[in-house]
Amino acid sequence: MNNLQIPPEAIVSTSSTKPIELYAFIDPLCSSCFDLQPILRKLQVEYEQYFTLRVVLSTKLSTLNSVCTDDSLDADDFTHPALPSVAIKAAELQGKRAGVRYLQKLQEQFFLDTKNVASFSNLLAIAEEAQLDVEEFKSDLQSKEATRAFQCDLHISREMEVNESPSMVFFNEHIEDEGLKVCGVYSYEVYEQILAEMLDMKLSRQEPPTLDELFQRYHTLSTKEVASIYGVTNYAAERELKKRTLLQQLERIPLADTNQWRLKSYMQKV
């Protein structure tokens, strides 16, 4: 894309000296965006020393313009398709890590547990699971600050002309250089090559953390993700994951094409 620049709203003050700024534009309830998650995680595990990651919500306007109702909900509860996105921004008001935890939990609830995450009451329950201050989150969810933060993300999407979710935009440390936008989901090697070309150097891959440390960071991973990160077969990964299930450290969530493994809630750390 020509003349792609970082809009002022997207610039976050940071002491980081990492040479690449990576923007991931996602719709939190889009299945393709959920498919991008393993790629982002592996990039962080192997090459996080080179880039800082910012997740920008780019929920489709067609979704935001619709209204959901559910007569079975209590009078104090309500649903709306914009609520999940606003809730993620409300969680971020408690810190970047809190926002990431909340996003992960919300997507787990939607894609793995098939729960209604457009419900106000369910969003509060997710905040509790993500170990947030629930009362603070409840207040923030209904505040102008969270709504404005979400609107800022939508503005950034328009400024960068991002019309598809997911999309990733790479900027190097030279402000005058153009950014590189990649729409859709590609193989991991494509993003790896982009990093190497933007840095104009051979990448140095970091050693992966222990399996226990990996689950403390991400809480839920698939067999395929674990196998990819450690460079082992699915069979070998599954065998190690089953051991931790027997030790009551993980729980298994069977899916059509793979197994997901979730850290037991009592073992999760803030």
C-alpha positions as CSV (number, residue, x, y, z in Angstrom):
1,M,0.0,0.0,0.0
2,N,1.4,3.4,-0.9
3,N,2.2,6.1,1.6
4,L,0.8,4.1,4.6
5,Q,1.7,6.1,7.7
6,I,0.9,5.8,11.4
7,P,-1.9,8.1,12.3
8,P,-1.4,10.1,15.5
9,E,-4.1,8.2,17.4
10,A,-2.1,5.0,16.9
11,I,1.1,6.2,18.4
12,V,1.6,5.0,22.0
13,S,4.4,6.4,24.1
14,T,6.8,3.6,25.0
15,S,10.4,3.2,26.1
16,S,10.8,0.2,23.9
17,T,13.7,0.2,21.4
18,K,12.3,-2.6,19.3
19,P,12.6,-1.7,15.6
20,I,9.2,-3.0,14.3
21,E,5.7,-1.8,15.2
22,L,3.2,-4.5,14.4
23,Y,-0.5,-3.6,14.2
24,A,-3.0,-6.5,14.2
25,F,-6.5,-5.4,13.1
26,I,-9.1,-7.9,14.2
27,D,-12.8,-8.4,14.7
28,P,-12.9,-10.3,18.0
29,L,-15.8,-12.5,16.8
30,C,-14.4,-13.2,13.4
31,S,-13.3,-16.8,12.9
32,S,-10.5,-15.8,10.5
33,C,-9.2,-13.5,13.2
34,F,-9.2,-16.3,15.7
35,D,-7.2,-18.3,13.2
36,L,-4.6,-15.6,13.2
37,Q,-4.0,-16.0,16.9
38,P,-1.6,-19.0,16.7
39,I,0.5,-17.1,14.2
40,L,0.8,-14.0,16.5
41,R,1.6,-16.2,19.4
42,K,4.4,-18.0,17.6
43,L,5.8,-14.7,16.4
44,Q,5.9,-13.5,19.9
45,V,7.5,-16.6,21.2
46,E,10.2,-16.7,18.5
47,Y,10.8,-13.0,17.6
48,E,9.3,-10.7,20.2
49,Q,12.7,-9.1,20.7
50,Y,12.2,-7.4,17.3
51,F,8.6,-6.0,17.5
52,T,6.0,-4.5,19.7
53,L,2.4,-5.7,19.0
54,R,-0.7,-3.6,19.2
55,V,-4.1,-5.1,18.6
56,V,-6.6,-2.8,17.0
57,L,-10.3,-3.6,16.9
58,S,-11.9,-3.2,13.5
59,T,-15.3,-4.6,14.1
60,K,-17.4,-4.5,10.9
61,L,-19.9,-1.6,10.7
62,S,-22.6,-3.9,9.5
63,T,-22.3,-5.7,12.8
64,L,-22.3,-2.6,14.8
65,N,-25.4,-1.2,13.1
66,S,-27.5,-4.2,14.1
67,V,-29.1,-4.7,17.5
68,C,-29.5,-7.9,19.4
69,T,-32.3,-8.6,21.9
70,D,-33.0,-11.6,24.0
71,D,-36.3,-11.8,25.9
72,S,-35.0,-14.5,28.2
73,L,-32.5,-12.1,29.8
74,D,-33.1,-10.4,33.1
75,A,-34.2,-6.8,33.1
76,D,-30.8,-5.8,34.3
77,D,-29.1,-7.5,31.4
78,F,-29.0,-6.6,27.7
79,T,-27.1,-7.5,24.6
80,H,-25.6,-5.6,21.7
81,P,-23.1,-6.7,19.0
82,A,-20.8,-3.8,19.9
83,L,-20.5,-4.8,23.5
84,P,-17.7,-7.3,23.1
85,S,-15.5,-4.7,21.5
86,V,-16.3,-2.0,24.1
87,A,-15.7,-4.6,26.8
88,I,-12.2,-5.4,25.5
89,K,-11.3,-1.7,25.6
90,A,-12.8,-1.5,29.1
91,A,-10.5,-4.3,30.2
92,E,-7.5,-2.5,28.7
93,L,-8.2,0.4,31.1
94,Q,-6.8,-2.0,33.7
95,G,-3.6,-2.4,31.8
96,K,-2.4,-4.0,28.5
97,R,-2.0,-7.5,30.1
98,A,-5.5,-7.3,31.5
99,G,-6.8,-6.4,28.0
100,V,-5.0,-9.3,26.4
101,R,-6.2,-11.8,29.0
102,Y,-9.8,-10.5,28.5
103,L,-9.6,-10.8,24.7
104,Q,-8.3,-14.4,25.0
105,K,-11.0,-15.4,27.4
106,L,-13.7,-13.7,25.4
107,Q,-12.7,-15.6,22.2
108,E,-12.5,-18.8,24.1
109,Q,-16.0,-18.4,25.4
110,F,-17.3,-17.6,21.9
111,F,-15.4,-20.0,19.7
112,L,-14.8,-22.9,22.1
113,D,-17.7,-22.8,24.6
114,T,-20.2,-21.2,22.1
115,K,-21.5,-18.7,24.7
116,N,-23.2,-15.4,23.9
117,V,-20.5,-12.8,24.5
118,A,-22.7,-10.0,23.5
119,S,-24.5,-10.3,26.8
120,F,-23.7,-7.7,29.5
121,S,-23.9,-10.4,32.2
122,N,-21.6,-12.8,30.4
123,L,-19.1,-10.1,29.7
124,L,-18.9,-9.5,33.5
125,A,-18.4,-13.2,34.1
126,I,-15.6,-13.2,31.6
127,A,-14.0,-10.3,33.5
128,E,-14.0,-12.4,36.6
129,E,-12.4,-15.4,34.7
130,A,-9.8,-13.0,33.4
131,Q,-9.0,-12.0,37.0
132,L,-9.9,-8.3,36.5
133,D,-11.4,-6.0,39.1
134,V,-15.0,-6.7,38.2
135,E,-16.5,-3.7,39.8
136,E,-14.0,-1.4,38.0
137,F,-14.6,-3.3,34.8
138,K,-18.4,-2.9,35.2
139,S,-18.0,0.9,35.7
140,D,-15.6,1.2,32.8
141,L,-17.8,-0.8,30.4
142,Q,-20.5,1.8,30.9
143,S,-18.1,4.7,30.7
144,K,-17.4,7.1,27.8
145,E,-13.7,6.2,28.1
146,A,-14.2,2.7,26.8
147,T,-16.5,3.8,24.0
148,R,-14.0,6.5,22.9
149,A,-11.2,4.0,23.0
150,F,-13.1,1.7,20.7
151,Q,-14.0,4.6,18.4
152,C,-10.3,5.5,18.3
153,D,-9.6,1.9,17.1
154,L,-12.2,2.3,14.3
155,H,-10.7,5.7,13.3
156,I,-7.2,4.1,13.1
157,S,-8.6,1.4,10.8
158,R,-10.1,4.1,8.5
159,E,-6.9,6.1,8.6
160,M,-4.8,3.1,7.6
161,E,-7.5,2.1,5.1
162,V,-7.9,-1.3,6.7
163,N,-11.1,-2.7,5.3
164,E,-10.6,-6.4,6.0
165,S,-10.2,-8.4,9.2
166,P,-7.8,-9.7,10.0
167,S,-5.0,-7.5,8.6
168,M,-1.5,-6.9,9.9
169,V,0.4,-3.7,9.3
170,F,4.2,-3.5,9.8
171,F,6.2,-0.3,10.3
172,N,9.9,-0.1,10.8
173,E,11.7,2.5,13.0
174,H,12.2,4.9,10.1
175,I,9.1,7.1,10.3
176,E,9.5,8.3,6.7
177,D,9.3,4.7,5.3
178,E,6.0,3.3,4.2
179,G,4.3,0.6,6.2
180,L,3.4,-2.8,4.8
181,K,-0.2,-4.0,5.0
182,V,-1.0,-7.7,4.8
183,C,-4.7,-8.6,4.6
184,G,-6.1,-12.0,5.4
185,V,-4.3,-15.0,7.0
186,Y,-1.2,-16.5,5.4
187,S,1.3,-19.2,6.5
188,Y,3.6,-18.4,9.4
189,E,6.6,-18.3,7.0
190,V,5.1,-15.3,5.1
191,Y,5.1,-13.1,8.3
192,E,8.6,-14.4,9.2
193,Q,9.9,-13.4,5.8
194,I,8.3,-9.9,6.1
195,L,10.0,-9.3,9.5
196,A,13.4,-10.4,8.0
197,E,13.0,-8.1,4.9
198,M,11.9,-5.1,7.0
199,L,14.8,-5.6,9.3
200,D,17.2,-6.3,6.4
201,M,18.8,-9.0,8.5
202,K,18.7,-12.7,9.3
203,L,16.4,-13.3,12.2
204,S,17.6,-14.9,15.4
205,R,15.0,-17.2,16.8
206,Q,14.5,-17.2,20.6
207,E,14.3,-20.5,22.5
208,P,10.7,-21.3,23.4
209,P,9.7,-21.2,27.1
210,T,8.8,-24.3,29.0
211,L,5.4,-25.8,28.3
212,D,4.2,-24.7,31.8
213,E,5.4,-21.1,31.1
214,L,3.7,-21.1,27.7
215,F,0.4,-22.0,29.3
216,Q,0.8,-19.4,32.0
217,R,1.1,-16.9,29.3
218,Y,-1.7,-18.0,26.9
219,H,-3.9,-20.3,29.0
220,T,-5.4,-22.1,26.0
221,L,-3.5,-23.7,23.2
222,S,-4.2,-26.3,20.5
223,T,-2.2,-29.5,19.9
224,K,-1.1,-28.0,16.6
225,E,0.1,-24.8,18.2
226,V,2.2,-26.6,20.8
227,A,3.7,-28.9,18.1
228,S,4.5,-25.9,15.9
229,I,6.2,-23.9,18.7
230,Y,8.4,-26.7,19.9
231,G,9.0,-28.3,16.4
232,V,7.7,-31.7,17.4
233,T,5.0,-33.9,15.9
234,N,1.4,-33.6,16.9
235,Y,1.7,-37.1,18.5
236,A,4.6,-36.0,20.7
237,A,2.8,-32.8,21.7
238,E,-0.4,-34.6,22.5
239,R,1.5,-37.1,24.7
240,E,3.0,-34.3,26.8
241,L,-0.4,-32.5,27.0
242,K,-2.2,-35.6,28.2
243,K,0.4,-36.0,31.0
244,R,-0.6,-32.6,32.3
245,T,-4.3,-33.5,32.0
246,L,-3.7,-36.6,34.2
247,L,-1.9,-34.3,36.7
248,Q,-5.0,-32.0,36.7
249,Q,-3.0,-29.1,35.3
250,L,-4.9,-28.9,32.0
251,E,-8.4,-29.7,30.7
252,R,-9.0,-31.0,27.1
253,I,-11.5,-29.4,24.8
254,P,-12.0,-31.7,21.8
255,L,-12.7,-30.1,18.4
256,A,-13.3,-31.4,14.9
257,D,-9.7,-31.1,13.6
258,T,-7.6,-30.8,16.8
259,N,-7.7,-30.7,20.6
260,Q,-7.6,-27.5,22.6
261,W,-6.0,-27.6,26.0
262,R,-6.9,-25.1,28.7
263,L,-5.0,-24.3,31.9
264,K,-7.0,-25.2,35.0
265,S,-8.5,-22.0,36.4
266,Y,-7.0,-22.5,39.9
267,M,-3.5,-22.6,38.4
268,Q,-3.8,-19.4,36.4
269,K,-1.7,-16.4,37.6
270,V,-2.3,-12.7,37.1
